[in-house]
Amino acid sequence: VEARAAYPAEVVAAVVEAIGRDVAVLAKVNVHDGVPGGLVPEDAAKVAVILERAGVHGFVTSGGFTDRSAFFLLR
């Protein structure tokens, strides 16, 4: 999980450095993708902590893939 979140954390840190801390930075994080070996809620929580430390102020959560279920189009 830490390796997966390393690059997004670098991007967040660069964005925060470029725009300053007075502008809210949001990140969209998939919470459960529904594929074997994929992201699960416990992993998403770890990613959120890493991104928060990098400067994210809030999160938009999502889950799943439309190829697994068409209902994901109706979120």
Order of alpha helices (4+ residues) and beta strands (2+ residues): alpha-beta-alpha-beta
